Amino acid sequence: MAESLRFIFDLGIVFTIFGFIWGILQFVAKQLLGSSSKSSEVTTYILRITKYFLLVSVTAHSMMYFKNDGNFELYELNVFYMVLGSVVMGLYLLGKLQKRSMMAQLGNNPMFERLITKVDPKVERYLLAGSLLYFVFCLWNPVMVMNPVVLWFREAILSLQEAFLIGWIFYIAAFIFLINIIMRFVHLIQNLLAGKSPFDGPSVKGMNFGQGGGNPFGGGGGNPFAQREEPKSETYVDDEGFTDYEDVTEED
């Protein structure tokens, strides 16, 4: 049990430091590619596919060289660690998918439409499944991740992990990652036992931003400070052009 937790903790270090490095590279890439509205969605998917490809490759490579007794030695990965690593990778990608789904719900609201890039849930699921399959393939064929790009990321991760002060920040983040993975696994089991979809996650359906029910400054929705609407009236015009006035104000 302790070795399994250590294994997940080491994965958390890789995920955390990779995310830090990728955040810098992504910022530079977006500045070079521009952020026009027409190309924003395409650029987002290109960067995300590249990120998952590199993350899977770097993680598969790192799993064979985790720190052991102060030295980074080659692990002889057995089926158990392959399965455990695949589960952790799947839970991590699942969490990303759930966050994207929640952001997509916010993107449907006019208030956030311009701030959030729209995503296709089907494409996101295909990306998750493809990344996970590629990860398993890399574990069975380590030669796939033996290239200069992956080796550069691996060396950068090791350097930041051993760096003074900032290394401890990544260790703390890895511990949070460990707790988060455990909680996500428990939530997944609960969803499966309840007959729910494993993709179910946080929802913003109850948050009606900008509508009467959710706006504390608008009318209706049980707001005690909302202004009472004026009585409504409707007019009807018959075939001869005469107007018939009808008061439709509800009686108290």
TORLO-470210 format. One record per residue: x, z, y of N, C-alpha, C in turn; chain; residue in one letter. Coordinates in steps of 0.1 Angstrom, whole numbers, plus 5000, padded with zeros to 4 digits. Atoms other than C-alpha are relative to their C-alpha. Layout:
<lokols>
LOKOL   n_c1   n_c3   n_c2   ca_c1   ca_c3   ca_c2   c_c1   c_c3   c_c2   mol   type
LOKOL      X      Z      Y       X       Z       Y      X      Z      Y     A      A
...
</lokols>
This chain:
<lokols>
LOKOL   n_c1   n_c3   n_c2   ca_c1   ca_c3   ca_c2   c_c1   c_c3   c_c2   mol   type
LOKOL   5008   5000   4988    5000    5000    5000   5009   5000   5013     A      M
LOKOL   4991   4999   4989    5028    5009    5024   5007   4987   5002     A      A
LOKOL   4993   5013   4998    5046    4977    5017   4991   4989   5005     A      E
LOKOL   5009   5010   4995    5015    4957    5023   4997   5001   5015     A      S
LOKOL   5002   4997   4985    5009    4974    5057   5013   4995   5008     A      L
LOKOL   4987   5005   4993    5046    4967    5066   5000   4985   5001     A      R
LOKOL   5000   5015   5000    5041    4931    5056   4991   4995   5011     A      F
LOKOL   5009   5004   4989    5011    4928    5079   5005   5003   5014     A      I
LOKOL   4994   4996   4987    5029    4946    5107   5011   4990   5004     A      F
LOKOL   4990   5010   4997    5058    4921    5104   4994   4987   5004     A      D
LOKOL   5008   5012   4996    5033    4893    5106   4995   5001   5014     A      L
LOKOL   5005   4998   4987    5019    4909    5137   5011   4998   5011     A      G
LOKOL   4989   5002   4991    5054    4908    5153   5002   4985   5003     A      I
LOKOL   4998   5014   4999    5057    4871    5146   4988   4994   5008     A      V
LOKOL   5011   5006   4993    5022    4863    5159   5001   5004   5015     A      F
LOKOL   4999   4995   4986    5027    4884    5191   5011   4993   5008     A      T
LOKOL   4989   5006   4993    5061    4870    5200   4998   4985   5002     A      I
LOKOL   5003   5014   4999    5050    4835    5192   4990   4997   5011     A      F
LOKOL   5010   5001   4990    5020    4839    5214   5006   5001   5014     A      G
LOKOL   4993   4998   4988    5043    4851    5242   5008   4987   5004     A      F
LOKOL   4992   5012   4997    5066    4821    5239   4991   4988   5002     A      I
LOKOL   5009   5012   4998    5038    4796    5235   4992   5001   5013     A      W
LOKOL   5007   4999   4987    5020    4810    5266   5009   4994   5011     A      G
LOKOL   4991   5006   4990    5051    4800    5287   5001   4985   4998     A      I
LOKOL   4999   5014   5002    5054    4766    5271   4987   4993   5003     A      L
LOKOL   5013   5006   4997    5017    4759    5275   4998   4999   5015     A      Q
LOKOL   5001   5001   4985    5018    4768    5312   5008   4988   5005     A      F
LOKOL   4992   5011   4995    5046    4743    5317   4994   4987   4996     A      V
LOKOL   5006   5012   5004    5029    4717    5297   4987   4996   5008     A      A
LOKOL   5012   5003   4992    4996    4720    5317   5004   4996   5014     A      K
LOKOL   4996   5004   4987    5015    4717    5349   5005   4986   5000     A      Q
LOKOL   4995   5013   5001    5031    4685    5337   4989   4990   4997     A      L
LOKOL   5011   5009   5004    5000    4670    5322   4989   4999   5010     A      L
LOKOL   5011   4999   4990    4977    4680    5351   4988   5006   4994     A      G
LOKOL   5012   4993   5004    4943    4696    5349   4987   4993   5005     A      S
LOKOL   5012   5007   4995    4918    4669    5358   4988   5003   4990     A      S
LOKOL   5012   4997   5008    4882    4674    5345   4999   4991   4988     A      S
LOKOL   5002   5010   5011    4883    4642    5324   5010   5003   4988     A      K
LOKOL   4990   4998   5010    4915    4651    5305   5001   5014   4996     A      S
LOKOL   4998   4986   5003    4911    4689    5304   4996   5003   4985     A      S
LOKOL   5005   4997   5013    4891    4689    5271   5010   4994   4989     A      E
LOKOL   4991   5007   5009    4915    4664    5254   5013   5008   5000     A      V
LOKOL   4988   4993   4999    4945    4683    5267   4999   5014   4993     A      T
LOKOL   5002   4987   5007    4931    4716    5254   5001   4999   4985     A      T
LOKOL   5000   5001   5014    4926    4703    5219   5014   4995   4995     A      Y
LOKOL   4986   5004   5004    4961    4686    5218   5009   5012   5000     A      I
LOKOL   4992   4988   4999    4977    4719    5229   4996   5010   4989     A      L
LOKOL   5004   4991   5010    4956    4739    5204   5005   4996   4986     A      R
LOKOL   4996   5006   5013    4964    4716    5175   5015   5002   4998     A      I
LOKOL   4986   4998   5000    5001    4718    5184   5004   5014   4998     A      T
LOKOL   4997   4986   5001    5000    4755    5187   4997   5005   4986     A      K
LOKOL   5003   4995   5014    4983    4761    5153   5010   4994   4990     A      Y
LOKOL   4990   5006   5009    5007    4736    5136   5014   5008   5001     A      F
LOKOL   4987   4993   4999    5038    4754    5150   4998   5015   4996     A      L
LOKOL   5002   4986   5005    5023    4789    5144   5000   5001   4985     A      L
LOKOL   5000   5000   5014    5016    4781    5108   5014   4998   4994     A      V
LOKOL   4987   5003   5005    5050    4766    5103   5010   5012   5002     A      S
LOKOL   4991   4988   4997    5069    4795    5120   4996   5012   4991     A      V
LOKOL   5004   4989   5008    5048    4821    5102   5004   4999   4985     A      T
LOKOL   4996   5003   5014    5054    4805    5068   5015   5001   4998     A      A
LOKOL   4985   4999   5001    5091    4803    5075   5004   5015   5001     A      H
LOKOL   4997   4986   4997    5092    4839    5088   4997   5009   4988     A      S
LOKOL   5004   4991   5011    5075    4853    5057   5011   5000   4989     A      M
LOKOL   4989   5001   5010    5106    4843    5037   5012   5008   5005     A      M
LOKOL   4988   4994   4995    5130    4861    5060   4996   5013   5008     A      Y
LOKOL   5004   4988   4993    5113    4894    5070   5011   5010   4999     A      F
LOKOL   4989   4989   4999    5134    4924    5080   4998   5010   4988     A      K
LOKOL   5000   4991   5011    5143    4945    5050   5012   5009   5000     A      N
LOKOL   4990   4990   4999    5163    4977    5054   5011   4996   5010     A      D
LOKOL   4991   5003   4989    5178    4966    5087   5006   4986   4999     A      G
LOKOL   4995   5014   5001    5187    4931    5075   4989   4990   4998     A      N
LOKOL   5010   5010   5002    5168    4899    5076   5004   4992   4987     A      F
LOKOL   4997   5005   5012    5169    4889    5040   4989   4991   4994     A      E
LOKOL   5010   5009   5006    5152    4862    5019   4991   5008   4991     A      L
LOKOL   5010   4994   5008    5120    4874    5004   4997   4990   4988     A      Y
LOKOL   5005   5008   5011    5110    4862    4970   4984   5001   5000     A      E
LOKOL   5015   4998   4998    5073    4856    4978   4993   4998   4986     A      L
LOKOL   5009   5002   5011    5050    4862    4949   4986   4997   5004     A      N
LOKOL   5014   5004   4997    5014    4853    4946   4993   5010   5008     A      V
LOKOL   5006   4990   4992    5003    4886    4960   5002   4999   5015     A      F
LOKOL   4997   5001   4986    5021    4882    4993   4996   4986   5006     A      Y
LOKOL   5005   5012   4995    5011    4846    4995   4985   5001   5003     A      M
LOKOL   5015   4998   4997    4974    4856    4992   4998   5009   5012     A      V
LOKOL   5001   4991   4989    4979    4885    5016   5003   4993   5013     A      L
LOKOL   4997   5007   4987    4996    4863    5042   4989   4990   5003     A      G
LOKOL   5010   5009   4997    4969    4837    5038   4987   5007   5005     A      S
LOKOL   5011   4993   4995    4942    4863    5043   5002   5004   5015     A      V
LOKOL   4997   4996   4986    4959    4876    5075   4999   4988   5009     A      V
LOKOL   5001   5012   4992    4963    4841    5088   4985   4995   5002     A      M
LOKOL   5014   5004   4999    4926    4833    5080   4993   5009   5010     A      G
LOKOL   5007   4990   4991    4914    4865    5098   5005   4998   5014     A      L
LOKOL   4995   5002   4986    4936    4857    5128   4993   4987   5006     A      Y
LOKOL   5007   5013   4995    4922    4821    5131   4985   5002   5001     A      L
LOKOL   5014   4997   4998    4887    4834    5125   4997   5008   5012     A      L
LOKOL   5002   4993   4987    4891    4858    5154   5001   4991   5012     A      G
LOKOL   4999   5010   4989    4902    4829    5176   4987   4991   5000     A      K
LOKOL   5012   5008   5001    4872    4809    5164   4988   5007   5006     A      L
LOKOL   5011   4992   4995    4848    4837    5172   5001   5001   5015     A      Q
LOKOL   4999   4999   4985    4862    4841    5207   4997   4987   5007     A      K
LOKOL   5004   5014   4994    4859    4803    5213   4985   4998   5000     A      R
LOKOL   5015   5002   5000    4823    4804    5202   4994   5008   5011     A      S
LOKOL   5006   4992   4989    4816    4833    5226   5002   4994   5014     A      M
LOKOL   4997   5007   4988    4833    4814    5254   4992   4988   5002     A      M
LOKOL   5009   5012   4999    4813    4783    5246   4986   5004   5004     A      A
LOKOL   5013   4996   4995    4781    4803    5250   5000   5003   5015     A      Q
LOKOL   4999   4997   4986    4793    4815    5284   5001   4986   5008     A      L
LOKOL   4999   5012   4994    4802    4779    5292   4987   4992   5002     A      G
LOKOL   5014   5006   4998    4765    4769    5288   4993   5005   5013     A      N
LOKOL   5006   4995   4988    4757    4790    5318   5006   4993   5013     A      N
LOKOL   4995   5006   4988    4759    4773    5352   5011   5008   5008     A      P
LOKOL   4990   4992   4993    4779    4802    5366   5014   4998   4995     A      M
LOKOL   4987   5000   5006    4808    4797    5342   5003   4986   4995     A      F
LOKOL   4998   5013   5005    4804    4760    5334   5013   4993   5005     A      E
LOKOL   4988   5006   4994    4833    4749    5357   5012   5008   4996     A      R
LOKOL   4988   4992   5003    4856    4777    5346   5004   5000   4986     A      L
LOKOL   4997   5000   5015    4854    4773    5308   4999   4986   4995     A      I
LOKOL   5000   5013   5006    4863    4742    5289   4991   5000   4988     A      T
LOKOL   5009   5001   5011    4836    4732    5265   5007   4997   4987     A      K
LOKOL   4994   5002   5013    4845    4733    5228   4989   4996   4990     A      V
LOKOL   5010   5004   5011    4828    4718    5197   5002   5010   4988     A      D
LOKOL   4998   4990   5011    4822    4745    5170   5004   4993   4987     A      P
LOKOL   4996   5007   5013    4825    4719    5142   5014   4997   5000     A      K
LOKOL   4985   5003   4999    4859    4708    5154   5008   5012   4999     A      V
LOKOL   4992   4987   5002    4870    4744    5157   5001   5005   4986     A      E
LOKOL   5000   4996   5014    4860    4751    5121   5009   4991   4992     A      R
LOKOL   4991   5009   5007    4878    4720    5109   5014   5003   5003     A      Y
LOKOL   4986   4996   4996    4909    4731    5128   5004   5013   4993     A      L
LOKOL   4997   4988   5007    4907    4765    5112   5003   4997   4985     A      L
LOKOL   4998   5003   5014    4903    4751    5077   5013   4992   4997     A      A
LOKOL   4988   5008   5001    4930    4725    5082   5013   5009   5002     A      G
LOKOL   4988   4992   4998    4955    4751    5095   5002   5009   4988     A      S
LOKOL   4999   4991   5012    4948    4775    5066   5005   4992   4988     A      L
LOKOL   4995   5008   5011    4953    4747    5041   5014   4996   5001     A      L
LOKOL   4986   5004   4997    4985    4736    5057   5009   5012   4998     A      Y
LOKOL   4992   4988   5002    4997    4772    5057   5003   5003   4985     A      F
LOKOL   4999   4999   5015    4991    4775    5019   5010   4990   4995     A      V
LOKOL   4991   5011   5005    5009    4742    5014   5014   5003   5004     A      F
LOKOL   4986   4997   4996    5039    4754    5034   5006   5011   4992     A      C
LOKOL   4995   4989   5008    5041    4786    5013   5005   4995   4987     A      L
LOKOL   4996   5006   5013    5043    4765    4981   5011   4990   5002     A      W
LOKOL   4989   5010   4998    5067    4740    4997   5008   5004   5012     A      N
LOKOL   4993   4994   4988    5091    4759    5020   5008   4989   5007     A      P
LOKOL   4992   5010   4993    5111    4727    5027   4992   4993   5011     A      V
LOKOL   5008   5006   4989    5082    4716    5050   5003   5007   5013     A      M
LOKOL   4998   4992   4988    5091    4743    5075   5015   5001   5003     A      V
LOKOL   4986   5000   4997    5129    4737    5075   5004   4989   5009     A      M
LOKOL   4997   5010   4990    5133    4718    5107   5005   5006   5012     A      N
LOKOL   4994   4994   4988    5151    4723    5140   4990   5008   5009     A      P
LOKOL   5010   4994   4992    5119    4731    5159   4996   5014   4995     A      V
LOKOL   5004   4987   5006    5108    4759    5135   5011   5010   5001     A      V
LOKOL   4988   4991   4999    5143    4773    5134   5002   5005   5014     A      L
LOKOL   4999   4996   4986    5144    4774    5172   4990   5011   5003     A      W
LOKOL   5010   4989   4998    5112    4794    5173   5004   5013   4993     A      F
LOKOL   4997   4988   5008    5124    4817    5146   5012   5008   5006     A      R
LOKOL   4989   4994   4993    5157    4824    5164   4995   5007   5013     A      E
LOKOL   5005   4994   4987    5138    4830    5197   4992   5013   4997     A      A
LOKOL   5008   4988   5004    5114    4855    5179   5010   5011   4996     A      I
LOKOL   4990   4989   5004    5144    4874    5164   5007   5006   5012     A      L
LOKOL   4993   4995   4988    5161    4876    5198   4991   5009   5008     A      S
LOKOL   5009   4991   4993    5130    4890    5215   4997   5012   4993     A      L
LOKOL   5003   4989   5008    5123    4913    5187   5011   5011   5001     A      Q
LOKOL   4988   4991   4999    5158    4929    5190   5004   5003   5014     A      E
LOKOL   4996   4998   4986    5158    4928    5228   4997   5015   5004     A      A
LOKOL   5002   4987   4996    5160    4961    5246   4988   5001   5009     A      F
LOKOL   5012   4997   4993    5128    4976    5259   4988   4990   4997     A      L
LOKOL   5011   5009   5002    5107    4944    5256   4997   4999   4985     A      I
LOKOL   5003   5000   5015    5111    4946    5218   4990   5011   4996     A      G
LOKOL   5010   4990   5003    5092    4979    5218   4986   4996   5004     A      W
LOKOL   5013   5004   4996    5064    4963    5236   4994   4991   4990     A      I
LOKOL   5005   5009   5011    5061    4937    5209   4997   5009   4987     A      F
LOKOL   5003   4991   5011    5062    4965    5183   4987   5007   5002     A      Y
LOKOL   5013   4994   4997    5033    4982    5200   4989   4990   4998     A      I
LOKOL   5010   5010   5002    5014    4950    5201   4998   4996   4986     A      A
LOKOL   5002   5003   5015    5021    4944    5164   4992   5011   4993     A      A
LOKOL   5008   4989   5006    5007    4978    5156   4985   4998   5003     A      F
LOKOL   5014   5003   4997    4975    4969    5175   4995   4989   4992     A      I
LOKOL   5004   5012   5008    4974    4936    5156   4997   5005   4986     A      F
LOKOL   5003   4994   5014    4976    4956    5123   4986   5007   5000     A      L
LOKOL   5013   4993   5000    4946    4978    5133   4989   4989   5001     A      I
LOKOL   5010   5010   4998    4927    4947    5145   4997   4992   4988     A      N
LOKOL   5001   5008   5012    4933    4928    5113   4992   5008   4990     A      I
LOKOL   5008   4991   5010    4920    4958    5092   4986   5001   5004     A      I
LOKOL   5014   5000   4995    4889    4961    5114   4993   4987   4998     A      M
LOKOL   5006   5013   5002    4883    4924    5112   4997   4997   4985     A      R
LOKOL   5002   5001   5015    4886    4925    5074   4987   5008   4996     A      F
LOKOL   5011   4992   5003    4861    4953    5072   4987   4993   5005     A      V
LOKOL   5011   5007   4994    4837    4934    5095   4996   4988   4992     A      H
LOKOL   5003   5012   5008    4840    4903    5074   4993   5004   4987     A      L
LOKOL   5006   4995   5012    4832    4922    5042   4985   5004   5002     A      I
LOKOL   5014   4996   4997    4801    4937    5059   4991   4989   5002     A      Q
LOKOL   5008   5012   4998    4789    4903    5070   4997   4993   4986     A      N
LOKOL   5003   5007   5013    4793    4889    5034   4990   5008   4992     A      L
LOKOL   5010   4991   5007    4775    4919    5019   4986   4999   5005     A      L
LOKOL   5013   5001   4993    4747    4915    5044   4994   4986   4999     A      A
LOKOL   5005   5014   5001    4744    4878    5036   5001   4992   5013     A      G
LOKOL   4998   5008   4988    4756    4867    5070   5011   4991   4999     A      K
LOKOL   4989   5010   5000    4779    4839    5078   5013   5007   5004     A      S
LOKOL   4988   4993   4997    4816    4849    5079   5005   4996   5014     A      P
LOKOL   4997   5005   4986    4818    4830    5113   4993   5008   5010     A      F
LOKOL   5008   4992   4990    4794    4855    5129   5009   5009   5007     A      D
LOKOL   4992   4991   4992    4810    4873    5158   4993   5005   5012     A      G
LOKOL   5007   4996   4988    4803    4886    5192   4992   4990   5006     A      P
LOKOL   5010   5010   4994    4774    4870    5210   4997   5004   5014     A      S
LOKOL   5004   4998   4987    4764    4867    5246   4986   4995   5003     A      V
LOKOL   5014   5005   4998    4728    4856    5240   4992   5010   5009     A      K
LOKOL   5008   4991   4992    4715    4888    5256   5004   5001   5015     A      G
LOKOL   4995   4999   4986    4735    4883    5288   4995   4987   5008     A      M
LOKOL   5006   5011   4993    4712    4861    5310   5005   5000   5014     A      N
LOKOL   4995   5000   4987    4735    4856    5339   4993   4990   5009     A      F
LOKOL   5006   5009   4990    4719    4841    5370   4985   4998   4998     A      G
LOKOL   5014   5002   5002    4684    4844    5355   4993   5013   5004     A      Q
LOKOL   5008   4989   4995    4656    4868    5365   5002   5012   4991     A      G
LOKOL   4999   4989   5009    4660    4890    5334   5013   5007   5001     A      G
LOKOL   4987   4994   5001    4697    4896    5338   5007   5002   5014     A      G
LOKOL   4994   4999   4986    4703    4894    5376   4994   5013   5006     A      N
LOKOL   5006   4987   4994    4700    4929    5392   4995   4998   5014     A      P
LOKOL   5004   5002   4987    4694    4913    5425   4988   4990   5001     A      F
LOKOL   5011   5010   5000    4667    4888    5415   4987   5007   4997     A      G
LOKOL   5013   4995   5002    4630    4892    5410   4997   5001   4985     A      G
LOKOL   5005   4998   5014    4614    4904    5377   5010   5008   4992     A      G
LOKOL   4990   4993   5009    4632    4918    5346   4999   5015   5001     A      G
LOKOL   5001   4986   5000    4620    4953    5353   5008   5006   5011     A      G
LOKOL   4991   4995   4989    4642    4956    5384   4991   5008   5010     A      N
LOKOL   5008   4992   4991    4627    4984    5406   5002   4995   5014     A      P
LOKOL   4997   5004   4986    4643    4968    5437   4996   4986   5002     A      F
LOKOL   5003   5014   4998    4630    4933    5431   4988   4999   5009     A      A
LOKOL   5011   5003   4991    4607    4919    5457   4988   4995   4993     A      Q
LOKOL   5012   5005   5007    4571    4913    5447   4997   4986   5005     A      R
LOKOL   5003   5014   4996    4561    4877    5446   4987   4999   5007     A      E
LOKOL   5012   5002   4992    4535    4865    5470   4989   4993   4991     A      E
LOKOL   5010   5006   5008    4501    4855    5455   5001   4985   5000     A      P
LOKOL   4999   5014   5002    4501    4820    5442   4986   4994   5001     A      K
LOKOL   5012   5007   5000    4474    4795    5449   5002   4985   4996     A      S
LOKOL   4999   5014   5005    4467    4760    5435   4989   4992   5007     A      E
LOKOL   5010   5009   4994    4448    4731    5451   4998   4988   4991     A      T
LOKOL   5003   5012   5009    4431    4703    5433   4992   4990   5009     A      Y
LOKOL   5006   5011   4992    4420    4670    5448   4991   4992   4990     A      V
LOKOL   5009   5007   5009    4390    4653    5432   5001   4985   5003     A      D
LOKOL   4999   5015   4999    4384    4615    5429   4996   4995   5014     A      D
LOKOL   5005   5005   4987    4366    4613    5463   5009   5005   5012     A      E
LOKOL   4991   4995   4989    4395    4630    5482   4998   5013   5005     A      G
LOKOL   5003   4987   4995    4379    4664    5487   5010   5010   4993     A      F
LOKOL   4990   4990   5005    4402    4694    5482   4992   5012   4996     A      T
LOKOL   5007   4988   5006    4390    4723    5460   5010   5011   5000     A      D
LOKOL   4990   4989   4999    4408    4756    5468   4996   5010   4989     A      Y
LOKOL   5002   4990   5011    4412    4780    5439   5010   5011   5001     A      E
LOKOL   4991   4988   5000    4427    4815    5442   5003   5005   4986     A      D
LOKOL   4997   4996   5013    4446    4823    5411   5008   5013   5000     A      V
LOKOL   4993   4987   5000    4459    4857    5422   4993   5010   4990     A      T
LOKOL   5006   4991   5010    4455    4882    5394   4995   5013   5006     A      E
LOKOL   5006   4988   4995    4433    4912    5400   5008   5012   4995     A      E
LOKOL   4993   4988   5004    4449    4946    5399   4991   5007   4990     A      D
</lokols>
